[in-house]
């Protein structure tokens, strides 16, 4: 299977850190490395699909992914 080619667009790193920092502050239970990876993957996916990867779009989609991650976690076990 051929590898996915990701084209690099100028300026994409300028908003990666602020978006990641904002989402990391919102999702305190998710490790910062997971938030960073989510933001990077959403950006790469948007660019691959030909969608303009603006900070607003990336943040909105990454937030939905992180919400799904948090909401899919099993509830904490209660002590017996």
Secondary structure, DSSP 8 states (H G I E B T S, - for coil): ---------TTTHHHHHHHHHHHHHH-TTS-HHHHHHHHHHHHHHHHHTT----HHHHHHHHHHHHHHHHHTS-------
